[in-house]
Amino acid sequence: MCHFLLPRRLFEVIGLLLIFTYVAPSQAVPSFARQTGLDCNACHTAFPQLNEFGRRFKIEGYTLAAVKHAGDGNKGFDLVSSVPLSMMVQTTWSKLSKSPDDSTDSSQVKFPSQLSLFYAGRIADKLGAFVQITAEEGEGFNQDNTDIRYADTARLGGEPLAWGVSLNNNPTVEDPWNSTPVWSFPWFEAGYDYAYPDTLISSLGGSVAGLSAYGFWNNHLYADAGAYQSANTGADLNEDAIDNGAPYWRLAYTANQGRLNWMAGTFGMDAQVYDPLQDTLSVTDLGLDTQLQWMLDGDQSLTMSANFIDESQPHGEHLDTGLVNLTWYTDTRWGVTVGYRGSRSSNDALAPDDDYRWVDSGDLGSDAYQLQLDYMPWHNARIAMQYTGYTRVNGASSHASDSNQLMLGAWLVF
């Protein structure tokens, strides 16, 4: 049986979280909201989960603006009148069901657990960006999720076409749905690592550079194709390094039925991955995903997202992962998310070790469920309680609950 005691310092942390999120709502608005003149919930059911308008804003290159631009009306000169900067701070208290060893405390406070700076918004006509720089413990600031895109509109077959080109550093970061790896739940990471594996396409963030072209036709069909190359060279090659170029693809169909928006799609990548012992290994990820989003009366929303990724590894090994999440928000303030994440693998599935080698890691099968309760006093601040429970870790059910984790956290963007 798992017992979570609330020591005195936990109450101090809770107080700190409440103070931390007490900011004036009229002042603490992200740069996208400042640029468009719209409230955060114009694009989000609850950040970072996008609604239909938010997906369109992203596809069209983050360029919609209500503010005046320097050089408006002058050919060849078009700049935003103010730099679209934002900041994000997260802090967490996390506790494991059982300490990893006798000398390690089973709980920890991270303040901050994440600190990020953003350039997020319009750069010039038809050119916009989402650039995240995050502080890494002991390493200073490093480039995090980045998506710089040129976007325009046209007509194809008599129907509207929104198209563009994206330069980014993480497969699916440019995707407009929250069912692909980068933007899928949980958006609020707990303090201890989760005890389930990731496929290659889900773990390349910041280690690659990619260029892709995309189009959204007739408000229904979305297609994206490009390639990724390792952003590391020479001695810096690591487990995320890609040799030559890895093709990436994305295809989705979406439609509205009253207040219901639904999407079904596929995505994937075929990569030659560097290994210091075997030169390169062939890894292919094929994903299927779907999202259903209901906009209900009374500022309520219900969103279901799911994906399944099949990873084919060298010599017949495989790793399959799947997740499904259901999020309900009411009054754009109170939210509940329930979810499941699992994996199945061959008994000799490969995974990178601490020396950046792809080695036989045995059975990587796991099953975990998650419950998260959210309170958003304002659209740009969140207090959350998250519980992750495991029924299987690395193919075994015994002691799986030792990895169960409770998290309390606060998240502020401004």
N, C-alpha and C positions, 0 to 999 in steps of 0.2 A: 504494500500500500504506500502511495506517495503522499507525503505530508509537506505542506508549504507553510512554515511559520513566518510570522510578520514581526521581525525584530524592530527595536526602537528606531534604528536608522532608516528602516523602510518608510516609516511615517514621515521622517524628515525628508526623504526623497519625494514622497507624494506631495508634500507641501512645496518643495522646490519646483516640481512640475507645474503646479497650479500657478505659482508666482511667475514661472517662466513663460506661460502662455497668456498672461494678462497683459495684453497690448491693445492700444486703441484700434478698433476695426477700420476706421476711416484712413488710417495711415499705413497699416501693414497689409499692402496689396502687392502681389508679384508684378514683375515687369510686363508680362503679357496683358494683365488687366489694366495697367497704366497706359499701355500703348493703344489698346482698343477702346478704352473708356467703359468697358463692361465689367460686371462683377465676375468673380471666379466661377460661380455656378453657371455662368453662360456657356462655359466649355466643359465643366466637370460635374458629374453626379457627386463626387467627392474626390479631391485631388489624390493621386494623379489619374484617376479613372475618367476617361473622356466620354462625353456624350456625342451625339451626331454632329452638332455644331463644332465641338472641339476637334473632332476628327477632320472635318472639312478645313478648319483653320490650319491644322498641321499639314494636310495635303497641299494646301495652297501656299506653303512656305513661310508660315508665321508672319505674314506681311500685312494682314488686315490692320488698319490703323485709323484712329480718330484724332490723333494729334497732328499738329502742323510739322512739316519737315523743312529743314534748312535747304534752300535751293529749289523749293517747289516752283515749277514752271520754267526752270532753267535747264536747258538741254545739257545732259552730261554731268549734272550735279544734283544729287538727291541723297541727303543724309538725314537720319533722325535728329530731331532737335535736342534730344537728351539721350544719354547712353542707357540702354535697357538692361540694367544690372539688377540682380536679385540675390538673395542669400537664403540658405536653408540650414537649420540647426536641429539635430535630433539628440535626445538623451534617453538612456534606458537603465532600468534595473532589471536584471535577469537572474533566475534561480533554476538550477538543474535539480531533478529529483534525487540524484545521487552524485556526490563529488567524484570527478575523474580519478582522483587518488587521495590518500589520507592527508597529504600535505597541501591540498588545494581546496580553497573555499568553494562551496557550491553556488555562491551568489556573487554578483559583481555589479558595480555601478559604472556606467560610462557617461561621462559628462565632458565634452559631447561624445556621442557615439558616432556621429557624422557631422561634419561641417563642410558645406559646399558653397561656392560662389558660382553664379550663372551670368553669362551673356545670353539673354533669351529674348529674341524679338527681331524686328525688321532691321536690316542693315541698309538696304537701298531698295529701289523699285524692283520687285520680283525676286529679291534676295533676302533670306532670313536665316536665323541660326538658333540652335539650342546647344550651348556649350557649357559643360559642367566641370568645374575644377574642385577637387575634393582633397581635404587634408588627410593624409595617411599617417598613422601612428609611427613616429620615429623617422618619417621620410619627407615631411613637409607636404606641399600641395602638388598633386599630380592630376593629369587630365583624366576625367571620368567620361561619362556618356556625352557624346558629341554628334550633332547632326546639323550640317550646314547645307542648305539647299537653295537651288534656283527653281522657281515654279512659274508657270504661265497657264493660260487657258486657250482653248481652240475648239473647233468642231470637227467631228469625225462621223461620217455617215449621217449628217444632219443632227447629231446629238452632241451635247457638251462633253468636252474632254479637258480635265485638269491633269497636267503633266509636269514632270520636273526631274531634276537630277540631284541626288543626295551624296554628299561626302561625309562618311561617318566612321566610327571606330568600334561598332558592336552590332553584329547581325541581329536584326529585328528592332533596333533602337529607333529606326525611321518608320516603323510600322504604326498605323493609326489605331489599332485595336489592342485591348488589354488581355488578349488571349495568347499572345506570343511571349517568348521567354523573358525579354527585358522588362516588360511592363506588367507581367502577371503577378497576382497576389503570392506572397505577402510583400507589400511595398515597404513595410516597416520591419527591418531586420532585427531579430533578437540578438542579445549580446554573445551567446555561444553559437558556434556553427551548427547548422541543421544536420541531422544524421541521415541524410539521403543523398544519393549521387546526382551529378549533373551530366548531361550529354555535352559533347564538344560545342555545339552551336549555342548552348546556354552558358558557356564559361569563357568566352573569348573577349569579354569587355575590356577595352583599353589596350589590348595586346595586338590588335590588327587595325588596318586601314582599308576601307572599302569604298567603291564608287558604284552607284547603281542608278538606273533610269526607271521611272515609274509612271503609270498613268491610271486615272480614275475616269472611266467612261460611262456616260449616261447615268451617273449616280448609283451604278450597280456593280460594275466590274472593275476590280482593282488588280493591277499586275505590276510586279517589280522584279527586275533582274540586274545582277551585277556580279562583282568578284571582290574577294578579300585577299590581302597579302599581309604577312607578318609585319608588324611595326618594329620588330627587333632585328638586329643584324649581328653577325659574327658571334662573339662569345656570349652575347646577351640572349641567344636562342634559349627558349624554355619550353615547358610542356604545352603552351598555347601557340607555339610558332608554326606558321603555315608555309610550306615550300611552294614556290611558284605562285599560282593564284588559285583561289578556291571559288568556284562558281556558286552563286546564291540565287535562289528564286523564291517568289511569293505570288500566289494567285488566290483571290478571294471574290466571292459574290455576296452582295448585301442588298437588302430591301427593307422597306417599311410596310407594316400592316397596321394601320391606325397608330397607336402609341407604342407599338412594338417594332423595334429594329432588330434584325437578325443578320448574322453573317456566318458563312461556312467557307473554309479555305484550307490551303496547304502551303507549306514552306519547307525549305531544306537547303543543304549545303553538301558539297562533295570536296573533301580536303585531303591533301597529302601533309601529314603532320610530322614534324621533326622529332626524331628520337636519337639520342647520342650513341646508342648501342646498335640500332638497326637502320640508321640513316633516315628513312621516311616510312610512315605507315599510312595506309589508306583508310580513311574514316568517312562514312556517308551517313548523314542524318536526314531523315524524311519525317516531316511533321504534318499533322492534321489538327485543325483548331476550329472552334465555333464560339460565337458569343450571341446572347439574346439579352436585350435591354428593354425593359418596360418603364415608361415614364407615366407614373400614376398620379392621381389627384392628391392635393395637399402637399406638394413638393416632396413626393415620395418617388423612389426609384428602386427597381429590382434588376440586378444584372447577374447573369450566369455566364461564366467563361470556362473553357476547357481546352486542353491540348493533349495530344499524344505524340511522342517522338520515338521513332525506331532508329537506333544507331547500329549500323553494320560495321564491325571492326575487323582487323586482319585475321586470317586463318579461321574464319567462321564464328568468332566470338560476337556477342551482341549485347546491347543494353537498351531496354525500352523503359521510358518514363511516361507518366501520365498524371494529370491533375485536373480537378474540377472544383470550382468555387462559386458560391452564391452569396451575393452582397445585397443587403436591403438597407436603404437610408430613408429616414423620415425627417421632414422639415429641414433637410440638408444639414442636420446637426447630429442626430443619433444614428449610429450604424451598427449592423451585425453582419459578420462574415463567417460562414462555415465552409470548410474545405477539406479535401482529401488529396494527398500526393503519394504516389507509389512508384515502384520500379521493379522490373524483372530483368534478370540477366542470365547469361550462361555461367556455368561454374568456374570458367576461366576468363571472365570478363577483364578487360584491361582498364587501367586508370593511372594517371601520373603519380609518381611518388615524390618525395622531398628532393630528390636529385634530378628532377625533370625527366625521368625515364618512364616510358609506358610499360608497366609491369603487370603480371598476373595478379589480380586483386581478389580472385575467387568470386563468390556470389555477392553481388551488390544489391540484391533484392531488399526492398524496404516498404513499409506501409506507415503512413502518418496521417493524423487528422488534426485540423486546426480550428480554433474558435477565436475570433477577435471582436471585442466590443470597442466602439469608438464614440467619442464625444467631441464635437467641433464647436467650440464657443463662437468662433468666427470661421469664415470659409478658408482661411489660411493658417489655422491652428488646429491641432488634433491632440487629444489625450487618448491613449489606447491601452487596453489590456489584452494580451494574446497568450493563448495556451496551445502548446504543441504536444500531442501525445503519440507514442509509437507503439505499434503492435508487432513490428518486425524490423530488425536492423541487420544489414549484411547477411540476409538469408536466415536469421535466427530469431525466434520469438522469445527465448529465455533472456532475461535481463534487458529486453528492448525498452521497457519502461524506465530504465535508469537514465535514458536520454531525454525523458519528458522535461519540458521547459516552460516556465511561467515568465512573462515579461510585462512590465509596466513602462510606458514611454510617453514622451511628449515630442511633438514635431511642429516646427514653426517655419513658415516661408514668408519672406517680406522683400 
